Amino acid sequence: MWNYLPKVDRTIKIPPSMMLQPWMGSNFSNDDLVKESSFVDDYTHELAGVDDSGEVTVYRVTTVARKLLNSLETPFQFEGTDLRVSIGTSIGIAMYPEDGAGAETLVERADMAMYAVKQRKKNDFYFYS
């Protein structure tokens, strides 16, 4: 990828190792810009809150990597064997500061959310509530 910097009128090459770095301090990565991955396909979005106390209503959306779950489900073969393995994953998520202020509380609540996933639906994630 090549990036043009108008302030210095210069074009620079972005090496592959920097593709996941933020683009100009934003929440977008260089990879997002070239659409090698998809923000819609690779992440699951959840409305985390609404603040309509100001002039403009603000929607807070959290994203969770769906790609991680999908990549672990994809069977892989151990080198030099006929053994094919896939990994089932359950992820529990607790958010700071809504779900707890300390690390111990957050881990405990993420663990509770993970067990809720295991009971209801495997290979998925839940937010603590």
Backbone as XML, in Angstrom:
<?xml version="1.0"?>
<chain id="A" units="angstrom">
  <residue number="1" name="MET">
    <atom name="N" x="0.841" y="-1.164" z="0.000"/>
    <atom name="CA" x="0.000" y="0.000" z="0.000"/>
    <atom name="C" x="0.888" y="1.230" z="0.000"/>
  </residue>
  <residue number="2" name="TRP">
    <atom name="N" x="0.451" y="2.232" z="-0.724"/>
    <atom name="CA" x="1.140" y="3.507" z="-0.767"/>
    <atom name="C" x="0.235" y="4.561" z="-0.141"/>
  </residue>
  <residue number="3" name="ASN">
    <atom name="N" x="0.815" y="5.506" z="0.595"/>
    <atom name="CA" x="0.042" y="6.523" z="1.286"/>
    <atom name="C" x="0.598" y="7.897" z="0.921"/>
  </residue>
  <residue number="4" name="TYR">
    <atom name="N" x="-0.277" y="8.796" z="0.477"/>
    <atom name="CA" x="0.129" y="10.157" z="0.131"/>
    <atom name="C" x="-0.041" y="11.070" z="1.331"/>
  </residue>
  <residue number="5" name="LEU">
    <atom name="N" x="0.999" y="11.798" z="1.693"/>
    <atom name="CA" x="0.966" y="12.750" z="2.802"/>
    <atom name="C" x="0.966" y="14.163" z="2.224"/>
  </residue>
  <residue number="6" name="PRO">
    <atom name="N" x="-0.198" y="14.814" z="2.191"/>
    <atom name="CA" x="-0.286" y="16.111" z="1.533"/>
    <atom name="C" x="0.511" y="17.224" z="2.212"/>
  </residue>
  <residue number="7" name="LYS">
    <atom name="N" x="0.668" y="17.175" z="3.530"/>
    <atom name="CA" x="1.397" y="18.242" z="4.230"/>
    <atom name="C" x="2.853" y="18.332" z="3.796"/>
  </residue>
  <residue number="8" name="VAL">
    <atom name="N" x="3.436" y="17.190" z="3.453"/>
    <atom name="CA" x="4.834" y="17.181" z="3.015"/>
    <atom name="C" x="4.959" y="16.854" z="1.527"/>
  </residue>
  <residue number="9" name="ASP">
    <atom name="N" x="3.806" y="16.716" z="0.861"/>
    <atom name="CA" x="3.754" y="16.398" z="-0.566"/>
    <atom name="C" x="4.648" y="15.202" z="-0.894"/>
  </residue>
  <residue number="10" name="ARG">
    <atom name="N" x="4.400" y="14.115" z="-0.173"/>
    <atom name="CA" x="5.245" y="12.937" z="-0.320"/>
    <atom name="C" x="4.395" y="11.668" z="-0.293"/>
  </residue>
  <residue number="11" name="THR">
    <atom name="N" x="4.789" y="10.676" z="-1.058"/>
    <atom name="CA" x="4.128" y="9.377" z="-1.061"/>
    <atom name="C" x="5.071" y="8.377" z="-0.409"/>
  </residue>
  <residue number="12" name="ILE">
    <atom name="N" x="4.544" y="7.626" z="0.564"/>
    <atom name="CA" x="5.378" y="6.638" z="1.246"/>
    <atom name="C" x="4.748" y="5.260" z="1.097"/>
  </residue>
  <residue number="13" name="LYS">
    <atom name="N" x="5.580" y="4.247" z="1.130"/>
    <atom name="CA" x="5.094" y="2.871" z="1.061"/>
    <atom name="C" x="4.836" y="2.369" z="2.482"/>
  </residue>
  <residue number="14" name="ILE">
    <atom name="N" x="3.656" y="1.765" z="2.675"/>
    <atom name="CA" x="3.307" y="1.180" z="3.969"/>
    <atom name="C" x="3.672" y="-0.304" z="3.904"/>
  </residue>
  <residue number="15" name="PRO">
    <atom name="N" x="4.632" y="-0.762" z="4.721"/>
    <atom name="CA" x="5.014" y="-2.175" z="4.678"/>
    <atom name="C" x="3.911" y="-3.053" z="5.257"/>
  </residue>
  <residue number="16" name="PRO">
    <atom name="N" x="3.870" y="-4.327" z="4.868"/>
    <atom name="CA" x="2.842" y="-5.238" z="5.380"/>
    <atom name="C" x="2.770" y="-5.284" z="6.910"/>
  </residue>
  <residue number="17" name="SER">
    <atom name="N" x="3.894" y="-5.101" z="7.565"/>
    <atom name="CA" x="3.908" y="-5.166" z="9.028"/>
    <atom name="C" x="3.140" y="-4.011" z="9.671"/>
  </residue>
  <residue number="18" name="MET">
    <atom name="N" x="2.856" y="-2.961" z="8.917"/>
    <atom name="CA" x="2.129" y="-1.810" z="9.458"/>
    <atom name="C" x="0.665" y="-1.780" z="9.036"/>
  </residue>
  <residue number="19" name="MET">
    <atom name="N" x="0.195" y="-2.820" z="8.350"/>
    <atom name="CA" x="-1.178" y="-2.793" z="7.855"/>
    <atom name="C" x="-2.223" y="-2.792" z="8.973"/>
  </residue>
  <residue number="20" name="LEU">
    <atom name="N" x="-1.899" y="-3.329" z="10.145"/>
    <atom name="CA" x="-2.858" y="-3.350" z="11.241"/>
    <atom name="C" x="-2.707" y="-2.149" z="12.176"/>
  </residue>
  <residue number="21" name="GLN">
    <atom name="N" x="-1.768" y="-1.251" z="11.862"/>
    <atom name="CA" x="-1.577" y="-0.050" z="12.666"/>
    <atom name="C" x="-2.687" y="0.952" z="12.378"/>
  </residue>
  <residue number="22" name="PRO">
    <atom name="N" x="-3.012" y="1.832" z="13.346"/>
    <atom name="CA" x="-4.061" y="2.830" z="13.113"/>
    <atom name="C" x="-3.694" y="3.783" z="11.975"/>
  </residue>
  <residue number="23" name="TRP">
    <atom name="N" x="-4.694" y="4.187" z="11.238"/>
    <atom name="CA" x="-4.494" y="5.136" z="10.156"/>
    <atom name="C" x="-4.650" y="6.538" z="10.701"/>
  </residue>
  <residue number="24" name="MET">
    <atom name="N" x="-3.576" y="7.304" z="10.702"/>
    <atom name="CA" x="-3.556" y="8.704" z="11.132"/>
    <atom name="C" x="-4.243" y="8.915" z="12.480"/>
  </residue>
  <residue number="25" name="GLY">
    <atom name="N" x="-4.012" y="8.008" z="13.419"/>
    <atom name="CA" x="-4.542" y="8.157" z="14.772"/>
    <atom name="C" x="-6.020" y="7.843" z="14.927"/>
  </residue>
  <residue number="26" name="SER">
    <atom name="N" x="-6.639" y="7.288" z="13.892"/>
    <atom name="CA" x="-8.069" y="6.976" z="13.971"/>
    <atom name="C" x="-8.269" y="5.554" z="14.468"/>
  </residue>
  <residue number="27" name="ASN">
    <atom name="N" x="-9.532" y="5.114" z="14.514"/>
    <atom name="CA" x="-9.842" y="3.737" z="14.876"/>
    <atom name="C" x="-9.746" y="2.806" z="13.683"/>
  </residue>
  <residue number="28" name="PHE">
    <atom name="N" x="-9.519" y="3.341" z="12.502"/>
    <atom name="CA" x="-9.368" y="2.530" z="11.303"/>
    <atom name="C" x="-7.917" y="2.115" z="11.148"/>
  </residue>
  <residue number="29" name="SER">
    <atom name="N" x="-7.701" y="0.898" z="10.680"/>
    <atom name="CA" x="-6.339" y="0.460" z="10.400"/>
    <atom name="C" x="-6.062" y="0.658" z="8.915"/>
  </residue>
  <residue number="30" name="ASN">
    <atom name="N" x="-4.804" y="0.566" z="8.528"/>
    <atom name="CA" x="-4.452" y="0.632" z="7.113"/>
    <atom name="C" x="-5.129" y="-0.496" z="6.343"/>
  </residue>
  <residue number="31" name="ASP">
    <atom name="N" x="-5.281" y="-1.648" z="7.000"/>
    <atom name="CA" x="-5.956" y="-2.787" z="6.380"/>
    <atom name="C" x="-7.422" y="-2.470" z="6.082"/>
  </residue>
  <residue number="32" name="ASP">
    <atom name="N" x="-8.070" y="-1.717" z="6.973"/>
    <atom name="CA" x="-9.456" y="-1.315" z="6.732"/>
    <atom name="C" x="-9.558" y="-0.490" z="5.448"/>
  </residue>
  <residue number="33" name="LEU">
    <atom name="N" x="-8.571" y="0.353" z="5.206"/>
    <atom name="CA" x="-8.615" y="1.231" z="4.040"/>
    <atom name="C" x="-8.511" y="0.481" z="2.722"/>
  </residue>
  <residue number="34" name="VAL">
    <atom name="N" x="-7.751" y="-0.595" z="2.709"/>
    <atom name="CA" x="-7.606" y="-1.349" z="1.447"/>
    <atom name="C" x="-8.600" y="-2.498" z="1.366"/>
  </residue>
  <residue number="35" name="LYS">
    <atom name="N" x="-9.457" y="-2.600" z="2.372"/>
    <atom name="CA" x="-10.536" y="-3.596" z="2.396"/>
    <atom name="C" x="-10.043" y="-5.033" z="2.285"/>
  </residue>
  <residue number="36" name="GLU">
    <atom name="N" x="-8.876" y="-5.332" z="2.861"/>
    <atom name="CA" x="-8.402" y="-6.714" z="2.925"/>
    <atom name="C" x="-9.263" y="-7.501" z="3.904"/>
  </residue>
  <residue number="37" name="SER">
    <atom name="N" x="-9.768" y="-6.800" z="4.886"/>
    <atom name="CA" x="-10.704" y="-7.410" z="5.812"/>
    <atom name="C" x="-11.948" y="-6.533" z="5.814"/>
  </residue>
  <residue number="38" name="SER">
    <atom name="N" x="-13.005" y="-7.022" z="6.370"/>
    <atom name="CA" x="-14.262" y="-6.287" z="6.345"/>
    <atom name="C" x="-14.713" y="-6.001" z="7.765"/>
  </residue>
  <residue number="39" name="PHE">
    <atom name="N" x="-14.943" y="-4.740" z="8.066"/>
    <atom name="CA" x="-15.398" y="-4.361" z="9.392"/>
    <atom name="C" x="-16.762" y="-4.969" z="9.681"/>
  </residue>
  <residue number="40" name="VAL">
    <atom name="N" x="-17.589" y="-5.112" z="8.654"/>
    <atom name="CA" x="-18.928" y="-5.687" z="8.830"/>
    <atom name="C" x="-18.856" y="-7.199" z="8.986"/>
  </residue>
  <residue number="41" name="ASP">
    <atom name="N" x="-18.042" y="-7.881" z="8.160"/>
    <atom name="CA" x="-17.980" y="-9.339" z="8.184"/>
    <atom name="C" x="-17.131" y="-9.896" z="9.316"/>
  </residue>
  <residue number="42" name="ASP">
    <atom name="N" x="-16.053" y="-9.204" z="9.660"/>
    <atom name="CA" x="-15.112" y="-9.734" z="10.642"/>
    <atom name="C" x="-15.484" y="-9.413" z="12.081"/>
  </residue>
  <residue number="43" name="TYR">
    <atom name="N" x="-16.417" y="-8.519" z="12.276"/>
    <atom name="CA" x="-16.796" y="-8.126" z="13.622"/>
    <atom name="C" x="-18.297" y="-8.233" z="13.798"/>
  </residue>
  <residue number="44" name="THR">
    <atom name="N" x="-18.725" y="-8.485" z="15.012"/>
    <atom name="CA" x="-20.126" y="-8.446" z="15.368"/>
    <atom name="C" x="-20.331" y="-7.168" z="16.164"/>
  </residue>
  <residue number="45" name="HIS">
    <atom name="N" x="-21.395" y="-6.474" z="15.891"/>
    <atom name="CA" x="-21.644" y="-5.184" z="16.521"/>
    <atom name="C" x="-22.807" y="-5.288" z="17.498"/>
  </residue>
  <residue number="46" name="GLU">
    <atom name="N" x="-22.681" y="-4.568" z="18.597"/>
    <atom name="CA" x="-23.741" y="-4.561" z="19.596"/>
    <atom name="C" x="-23.900" y="-3.144" z="20.125"/>
  </residue>
  <residue number="47" name="LEU">
    <atom name="N" x="-25.143" y="-2.694" z="20.212"/>
    <atom name="CA" x="-25.421" y="-1.384" z="20.773"/>
    <atom name="C" x="-25.174" y="-1.451" z="22.275"/>
  </residue>
  <residue number="48" name="ALA">
    <atom name="N" x="-24.190" y="-0.690" z="22.744"/>
    <atom name="CA" x="-23.802" y="-0.752" z="24.148"/>
    <atom name="C" x="-24.467" y="0.333" z="24.979"/>
  </residue>
  <residue number="49" name="GLY">
    <atom name="N" x="-24.969" y="1.361" z="24.324"/>
    <atom name="CA" x="-25.625" y="2.414" z="25.079"/>
    <atom name="C" x="-26.021" y="3.577" z="24.203"/>
  </residue>
  <residue number="50" name="VAL">
    <atom name="N" x="-26.930" y="4.386" z="24.711"/>
    <atom name="CA" x="-27.390" y="5.580" z="24.009"/>
    <atom name="C" x="-27.345" y="6.738" z="24.992"/>
  </residue>
  <residue number="51" name="ASP">
    <atom name="N" x="-26.769" y="7.855" z="24.557"/>
    <atom name="CA" x="-26.726" y="9.054" z="25.387"/>
    <atom name="C" x="-27.418" y="10.173" z="24.610"/>
  </residue>
  <residue number="52" name="ASP">
    <atom name="N" x="-28.601" y="10.534" z="25.056"/>
    <atom name="CA" x="-29.325" y="11.602" z="24.367"/>
    <atom name="C" x="-29.488" y="12.825" z="25.259"/>
  </residue>
  <residue number="53" name="SER">
    <atom name="N" x="-28.530" y="13.010" z="26.177"/>
    <atom name="CA" x="-28.593" y="14.138" z="27.104"/>
    <atom name="C" x="-28.092" y="15.439" z="26.485"/>
  </residue>
  <residue number="54" name="GLY">
    <atom name="N" x="-27.331" y="15.333" z="25.396"/>
    <atom name="CA" x="-26.788" y="16.526" z="24.757"/>
    <atom name="C" x="-27.599" y="16.951" z="23.549"/>
  </residue>
  <residue number="55" name="GLU">
    <atom name="N" x="-27.011" y="17.816" z="22.732"/>
    <atom name="CA" x="-27.679" y="18.289" z="21.529"/>
    <atom name="C" x="-27.831" y="17.185" z="20.491"/>
  </residue>
  <residue number="56" name="VAL">
    <atom name="N" x="-26.865" y="16.267" z="20.480"/>
    <atom name="CA" x="-26.863" y="15.183" z="19.499"/>
    <atom name="C" x="-26.941" y="13.851" z="20.231"/>
  </residue>
  <residue number="57" name="THR">
    <atom name="N" x="-27.764" y="12.946" z="19.732"/>
    <atom name="CA" x="-27.838" y="11.607" z="20.320"/>
    <atom name="C" x="-26.581" y="10.838" z="19.941"/>
  </residue>
  <residue number="58" name="VAL">
    <atom name="N" x="-25.925" y="10.245" z="20.936"/>
    <atom name="CA" x="-24.700" y="9.490" z="20.720"/>
    <atom name="C" x="-24.989" y="8.012" z="20.959"/>
  </residue>
  <residue number="59" name="TYR">
    <atom name="N" x="-24.691" y="7.188" z="19.967"/>
    <atom name="CA" x="-24.856" y="5.745" z="20.078"/>
    <atom name="C" x="-23.482" y="5.140" z="20.278"/>
  </residue>
  <residue number="60" name="ARG">
    <atom name="N" x="-23.336" y="4.331" z="21.323"/>
    <atom name="CA" x="-22.062" y="3.673" z="21.576"/>
    <atom name="C" x="-22.186" y="2.226" z="21.120"/>
  </residue>
  <residue number="61" name="VAL">
    <atom name="N" x="-21.358" y="1.854" z="20.167"/>
    <atom name="CA" x="-21.395" y="0.513" z="19.589"/>
    <atom name="C" x="-20.087" y="-0.189" z="19.920"/>
  </residue>
  <residue number="62" name="THR">
    <atom name="N" x="-20.181" y="-1.429" z="20.403"/>
    <atom name="CA" x="-18.978" y="-2.215" z="20.652"/>
    <atom name="C" x="-18.855" y="-3.274" z="19.568"/>
  </residue>
  <residue number="63" name="THR">
    <atom name="N" x="-17.635" y="-3.648" z="19.273"/>
    <atom name="CA" x="-17.394" y="-4.666" z="18.249"/>
    <atom name="C" x="-16.581" y="-5.800" z="18.843"/>
  </residue>
  <residue number="64" name="VAL">
    <atom name="N" x="-16.883" y="-6.980" z="18.391"/>
    <atom name="CA" x="-16.191" y="-8.169" z="18.863"/>
    <atom name="C" x="-15.703" y="-8.938" z="17.649"/>
  </residue>
  <residue number="65" name="ALA">
    <atom name="N" x="-14.510" y="-9.457" z="17.725"/>
    <atom name="CA" x="-13.936" y="-10.148" z="16.578"/>
    <atom name="C" x="-14.628" y="-11.476" z="16.316"/>
  </residue>
  <residue number="66" name="ARG">
    <atom name="N" x="-15.463" y="-11.507" z="15.303"/>
    <atom name="CA" x="-16.112" y="-12.743" z="14.852"/>
    <atom name="C" x="-15.084" y="-13.590" z="14.101"/>
  </residue>
  <residue number="67" name="LYS">
    <atom name="N" x="-14.121" y="-12.928" z="13.474"/>
    <atom name="CA" x="-13.110" y="-13.635" z="12.683"/>
    <atom name="C" x="-12.325" y="-14.621" z="13.556"/>
  </residue>
  <residue number="68" name="LEU">
    <atom name="N" x="-12.060" y="-14.250" z="14.800"/>
    <atom name="CA" x="-11.342" y="-15.143" z="15.711"/>
    <atom name="C" x="-12.108" y="-16.444" z="15.899"/>
  </residue>
  <residue number="69" name="LEU">
    <atom name="N" x="-13.407" y="-16.332" z="16.164"/>
    <atom name="CA" x="-14.224" y="-17.532" z="16.346"/>
    <atom name="C" x="-14.229" y="-18.390" z="15.083"/>
  </residue>
  <residue number="70" name="ASN">
    <atom name="N" x="-14.409" y="-17.739" z="13.932"/>
    <atom name="CA" x="-14.453" y="-18.477" z="12.667"/>
    <atom name="C" x="-13.124" y="-19.145" z="12.339"/>
  </residue>
  <residue number="71" name="SER">
    <atom name="N" x="-12.020" y="-18.457" z="12.611"/>
    <atom name="CA" x="-10.722" y="-19.038" z="12.276"/>
    <atom name="C" x="-10.394" y="-20.240" z="13.154"/>
  </residue>
  <residue number="72" name="LEU">
    <atom name="N" x="-10.837" y="-20.217" z="14.395"/>
    <atom name="CA" x="-10.592" y="-21.360" z="15.270"/>
    <atom name="C" x="-11.457" y="-22.558" z="14.895"/>
  </residue>
  <residue number="73" name="GLU">
    <atom name="N" x="-12.642" y="-22.301" z="14.342"/>
    <atom name="CA" x="-13.529" y="-23.390" z="13.916"/>
    <atom name="C" x="-13.013" y="-24.097" z="12.667"/>
  </residue>
  <residue number="74" name="THR">
    <atom name="N" x="-12.231" y="-23.396" z="11.841"/>
    <atom name="CA" x="-11.730" y="-23.975" z="10.606"/>
    <atom name="C" x="-10.777" y="-25.119" z="10.932"/>
  </residue>
  <residue number="75" name="PRO">
    <atom name="N" x="-11.065" y="-26.338" z="10.467"/>
    <atom name="CA" x="-10.190" y="-27.478" z="10.783"/>
    <atom name="C" x="-8.770" y="-27.281" z="10.249"/>
  </residue>
  <residue number="76" name="PHE">
    <atom name="N" x="-7.805" y="-27.701" z="11.020"/>
    <atom name="CA" x="-6.415" y="-27.668" z="10.565"/>
    <atom name="C" x="-5.807" y="-29.047" z="10.777"/>
  </residue>
  <residue number="77" name="GLN">
    <atom name="N" x="-4.750" y="-29.303" z="10.042"/>
    <atom name="CA" x="-4.121" y="-30.623" z="10.087"/>
    <atom name="C" x="-2.750" y="-30.495" z="10.733"/>
  </residue>
  <residue number="78" name="PHE">
    <atom name="N" x="-2.475" y="-31.419" z="11.662"/>
    <atom name="CA" x="-1.151" y="-31.450" z="12.265"/>
    <atom name="C" x="-0.145" y="-31.917" z="11.232"/>
  </residue>
  <residue number="79" name="GLU">
    <atom name="N" x="0.971" y="-31.226" z="11.180"/>
    <atom name="CA" x="2.011" y="-31.543" z="10.197"/>
    <atom name="C" x="2.505" y="-32.981" z="10.370"/>
  </residue>
  <residue number="80" name="GLY">
    <atom name="N" x="2.546" y="-33.715" z="9.270"/>
    <atom name="CA" x="3.059" y="-35.079" z="9.278"/>
    <atom name="C" x="2.074" y="-36.120" z="9.763"/>
  </residue>
  <residue number="81" name="THR">
    <atom name="N" x="0.804" y="-35.732" z="9.960"/>
    <atom name="CA" x="-0.212" y="-36.689" z="10.408"/>
    <atom name="C" x="-1.472" y="-36.543" z="9.557"/>
  </residue>
  <residue number="82" name="ASP">
    <atom name="N" x="-2.399" y="-37.470" z="9.740"/>
    <atom name="CA" x="-3.702" y="-37.373" z="9.093"/>
    <atom name="C" x="-4.741" y="-36.756" z="10.035"/>
  </residue>
  <residue number="83" name="LEU">
    <atom name="N" x="-4.308" y="-36.329" z="11.200"/>
    <atom name="CA" x="-5.204" y="-35.805" z="12.221"/>
    <atom name="C" x="-5.648" y="-34.377" z="11.881"/>
  </residue>
  <residue number="84" name="ARG">
    <atom name="N" x="-6.976" y="-34.180" z="11.773"/>
    <atom name="CA" x="-7.549" y="-32.859" z="11.531"/>
    <atom name="C" x="-8.292" y="-32.426" z="12.789"/>
  </residue>
  <residue number="85" name="VAL">
    <atom name="N" x="-8.069" y="-31.194" z="13.214"/>
    <atom name="CA" x="-8.618" y="-30.701" z="14.464"/>
    <atom name="C" x="-9.270" y="-29.332" z="14.227"/>
  </residue>
  <residue number="86" name="SER">
    <atom name="N" x="-10.394" y="-29.112" z="14.878"/>
    <atom name="CA" x="-10.967" y="-27.766" z="14.933"/>
    <atom name="C" x="-11.199" y="-27.437" z="16.403"/>
  </residue>
  <residue number="87" name="ILE">
    <atom name="N" x="-11.189" y="-26.177" z="16.711"/>
    <atom name="CA" x="-11.299" y="-25.739" z="18.097"/>
    <atom name="C" x="-12.605" y="-24.990" z="18.273"/>
  </residue>
  <residue number="88" name="GLY">
    <atom name="N" x="-13.413" y="-25.432" z="19.229"/>
    <atom name="CA" x="-14.626" y="-24.707" z="19.583"/>
    <atom name="C" x="-14.283" y="-23.681" z="20.649"/>
  </residue>
  <residue number="89" name="THR">
    <atom name="N" x="-14.837" y="-22.493" z="20.523"/>
    <atom name="CA" x="-14.468" y="-21.415" z="21.432"/>
    <atom name="C" x="-15.709" y="-20.736" z="21.986"/>
  </residue>
  <residue number="90" name="SER">
    <atom name="N" x="-15.696" y="-20.472" z="23.265"/>
    <atom name="CA" x="-16.727" y="-19.668" z="23.913"/>
    <atom name="C" x="-16.031" y="-18.488" z="24.572"/>
  </residue>
  <residue number="91" name="ILE">
    <atom name="N" x="-16.527" y="-17.290" z="24.289"/>
    <atom name="CA" x="-15.880" y="-16.078" z="24.801"/>
    <atom name="C" x="-16.868" y="-15.301" z="25.653"/>
  </residue>
  <residue number="92" name="GLY">
    <atom name="N" x="-16.451" y="-14.934" z="26.851"/>
    <atom name="CA" x="-17.237" y="-14.068" z="27.725"/>
    <atom name="C" x="-16.569" y="-12.710" z="27.795"/>
  </residue>
  <residue number="93" name="ILE">
    <atom name="N" x="-17.361" y="-11.652" z="27.736"/>
    <atom name="CA" x="-16.816" y="-10.294" z="27.690"/>
    <atom name="C" x="-17.415" y="-9.459" z="28.802"/>
  </residue>
  <residue number="94" name="ALA">
    <atom name="N" x="-16.558" y="-8.783" z="29.560"/>
    <atom name="CA" x="-16.983" y="-7.808" z="30.563"/>
    <atom name="C" x="-16.339" y="-6.477" z="30.196"/>
  </residue>
  <residue number="95" name="MET">
    <atom name="N" x="-17.093" y="-5.407" z="30.310"/>
    <atom name="CA" x="-16.635" y="-4.085" z="29.890"/>
    <atom name="C" x="-16.284" y="-3.222" z="31.102"/>
  </residue>
  <residue number="96" name="TYR">
    <atom name="N" x="-15.167" y="-2.512" z="30.985"/>
    <atom name="CA" x="-14.762" y="-1.549" z="32.012"/>
    <atom name="C" x="-15.315" y="-0.187" z="31.628"/>
  </residue>
  <residue number="97" name="PRO">
    <atom name="N" x="-15.862" y="0.591" z="32.466"/>
    <atom name="CA" x="-16.117" y="0.422" z="33.894"/>
    <atom name="C" x="-17.536" y="-0.078" z="34.196"/>
  </residue>
  <residue number="98" name="GLU">
    <atom name="N" x="-18.339" y="-0.301" z="33.139"/>
    <atom name="CA" x="-19.747" y="-0.669" z="33.357"/>
    <atom name="C" x="-19.907" y="-1.938" z="34.179"/>
  </residue>
  <residue number="99" name="ASP">
    <atom name="N" x="-19.068" y="-2.944" z="33.940"/>
    <atom name="CA" x="-19.222" y="-4.241" z="34.593"/>
    <atom name="C" x="-18.322" y="-4.421" z="35.801"/>
  </residue>
  <residue number="100" name="GLY">
    <atom name="N" x="-17.444" y="-3.486" z="36.055"/>
    <atom name="CA" x="-16.559" y="-3.588" z="37.206"/>
    <atom name="C" x="-15.358" y="-2.687" z="37.044"/>
  </residue>
  <residue number="101" name="ALA">
    <atom name="N" x="-14.821" y="-2.231" z="38.163"/>
    <atom name="CA" x="-13.686" y="-1.316" z="38.122"/>
    <atom name="C" x="-12.350" y="-2.036" z="38.278"/>
  </residue>
  <residue number="102" name="GLY">
    <atom name="N" x="-12.364" y="-3.210" z="38.903"/>
    <atom name="CA" x="-11.120" y="-3.922" z="39.148"/>
    <atom name="C" x="-10.940" y="-5.114" z="38.229"/>
  </residue>
  <residue number="103" name="ALA">
    <atom name="N" x="-9.703" y="-5.508" z="38.029"/>
    <atom name="CA" x="-9.390" y="-6.639" z="37.152"/>
    <atom name="C" x="-10.053" y="-7.919" z="37.636"/>
  </residue>
  <residue number="104" name="GLU">
    <atom name="N" x="-10.033" y="-8.149" z="38.932"/>
    <atom name="CA" x="-10.614" y="-9.378" z="39.473"/>
    <atom name="C" x="-12.115" y="-9.459" z="39.188"/>
  </residue>
  <residue number="105" name="THR">
    <atom name="N" x="-12.820" y="-8.350" z="39.357"/>
    <atom name="CA" x="-14.264" y="-8.308" z="39.086"/>
    <atom name="C" x="-14.540" y="-8.510" z="37.602"/>
  </residue>
  <residue number="106" name="LEU">
    <atom name="N" x="-13.765" y="-7.849" z="36.744"/>
    <atom name="CA" x="-13.966" y="-7.988" z="35.303"/>
    <atom name="C" x="-13.732" y="-9.419" z="34.837"/>
  </residue>
  <residue number="107" name="VAL">
    <atom name="N" x="-12.692" y="-10.054" z="35.344"/>
    <atom name="CA" x="-12.406" y="-11.441" z="34.960"/>
    <atom name="C" x="-13.528" y="-12.357" z="35.451"/>
  </residue>
  <residue number="108" name="GLU">
    <atom name="N" x="-13.983" y="-12.135" z="36.655"/>
    <atom name="CA" x="-15.073" y="-12.950" z="37.207"/>
    <atom name="C" x="-16.344" y="-12.820" z="36.362"/>
  </residue>
  <residue number="109" name="ARG">
    <atom name="N" x="-16.665" y="-11.604" z="35.945"/>
    <atom name="CA" x="-17.882" y="-11.388" z="35.166"/>
    <atom name="C" x="-17.729" y="-11.876" z="33.726"/>
  </residue>
  <residue number="110" name="ALA">
    <atom name="N" x="-16.541" y="-11.748" z="33.171"/>
    <atom name="CA" x="-16.296" y="-12.310" z="31.831"/>
    <atom name="C" x="-16.423" y="-13.832" z="31.891"/>
  </residue>
  <residue number="111" name="ASP">
    <atom name="N" x="-15.951" y="-14.413" z="32.973"/>
    <atom name="CA" x="-16.064" y="-15.865" z="33.162"/>
    <atom name="C" x="-17.525" y="-16.287" z="33.248"/>
  </residue>
  <residue number="112" name="MET">
    <atom name="N" x="-18.343" y="-15.510" z="33.943"/>
    <atom name="CA" x="-19.778" y="-15.802" z="34.033"/>
    <atom name="C" x="-20.428" y="-15.742" z="32.648"/>
  </residue>
  <residue number="113" name="ALA">
    <atom name="N" x="-20.047" y="-14.751" z="31.858"/>
    <atom name="CA" x="-20.593" y="-14.632" z="30.498"/>
    <atom name="C" x="-20.142" y="-15.808" z="29.635"/>
  </residue>
  <residue number="114" name="MET">
    <atom name="N" x="-18.902" y="-16.245" z="29.820"/>
    <atom name="CA" x="-18.395" y="-17.388" z="29.050"/>
    <atom name="C" x="-19.190" y="-18.657" z="29.371"/>
  </residue>
  <residue number="115" name="TYR">
    <atom name="N" x="-19.488" y="-18.880" z="30.640"/>
    <atom name="CA" x="-20.264" y="-20.067" z="31.005"/>
    <atom name="C" x="-21.695" y="-19.986" z="30.480"/>
  </residue>
  <residue number="116" name="ALA">
    <atom name="N" x="-22.236" y="-18.776" z="30.372"/>
    <atom name="CA" x="-23.562" y="-18.611" z="29.773"/>
    <atom name="C" x="-23.529" y="-19.027" z="28.311"/>
  </residue>
  <residue number="117" name="VAL">
    <atom name="N" x="-22.444" y="-18.696" z="27.606"/>
    <atom name="CA" x="-22.293" y="-19.121" z="26.198"/>
    <atom name="C" x="-22.234" y="-20.632" z="26.119"/>
  </residue>
  <residue number="118" name="LYS">
    <atom name="N" x="-21.454" y="-21.245" z="26.982"/>
    <atom name="CA" x="-21.284" y="-22.701" z="26.958"/>
    <atom name="C" x="-22.604" y="-23.425" z="27.207"/>
  </residue>
  <residue number="119" name="GLN">
    <atom name="N" x="-23.455" y="-22.858" z="28.055"/>
    <atom name="CA" x="-24.734" y="-23.491" z="28.354"/>
    <atom name="C" x="-25.726" y="-23.362" z="27.208"/>
  </residue>
  <residue number="120" name="ARG">
    <atom name="N" x="-25.712" y="-22.240" z="26.512"/>
    <atom name="CA" x="-26.735" y="-21.971" z="25.505"/>
    <atom name="C" x="-26.290" y="-22.278" z="24.087"/>
  </residue>
  <residue number="121" name="LYS">
    <atom name="N" x="-25.103" y="-21.837" z="23.738"/>
    <atom name="CA" x="-24.670" y="-21.921" z="22.347"/>
    <atom name="C" x="-23.147" y="-21.894" z="22.308"/>
  </residue>
  <residue number="122" name="LYS">
    <atom name="N" x="-22.557" y="-22.920" z="21.790"/>
    <atom name="CA" x="-21.092" y="-22.947" z="21.720"/>
    <atom name="C" x="-20.615" y="-22.165" z="20.499"/>
  </residue>
  <residue number="123" name="ASN">
    <atom name="N" x="-19.325" y="-21.894" z="20.464"/>
    <atom name="CA" x="-18.704" y="-21.143" z="19.371"/>
    <atom name="C" x="-19.364" y="-19.771" z="19.189"/>
  </residue>
  <residue number="124" name="ASP">
    <atom name="N" x="-19.497" y="-19.057" z="20.295"/>
    <atom name="CA" x="-20.083" y="-17.734" z="20.240"/>
    <atom name="C" x="-19.518" y="-16.912" z="21.400"/>
  </residue>
  <residue number="125" name="PHE">
    <atom name="N" x="-20.017" y="-15.715" z="21.575"/>
    <atom name="CA" x="-19.578" y="-14.858" z="22.663"/>
    <atom name="C" x="-20.797" y="-14.195" z="23.265"/>
  </residue>
  <residue number="126" name="TYR">
    <atom name="N" x="-20.687" y="-13.816" z="24.528"/>
    <atom name="CA" x="-21.725" y="-13.030" z="25.197"/>
    <atom name="C" x="-21.072" y="-11.932" z="25.995"/>
  </residue>
  <residue number="127" name="PHE">
    <atom name="N" x="-21.767" y="-10.817" z="26.076"/>
    <atom name="CA" x="-21.376" y="-9.749" z="26.982"/>
    <atom name="C" x="-21.991" y="-10.045" z="28.341"/>
  </residue>
  <residue number="128" name="TYR">
    <atom name="N" x="-21.293" y="-9.702" z="29.402"/>
    <atom name="CA" x="-21.833" y="-9.851" z="30.748"/>
    <atom name="C" x="-23.014" y="-8.905" z="30.904"/>
  </residue>
  <residue number="129" name="SER">
    <atom name="N" x="-24.083" y="-9.370" z="31.517"/>
    <atom name="CA" x="-25.214" y="-8.479" z="31.822"/>
    <atom name="C" x="-25.847" y="-8.914" z="33.131"/>
  </residue>
</chain>
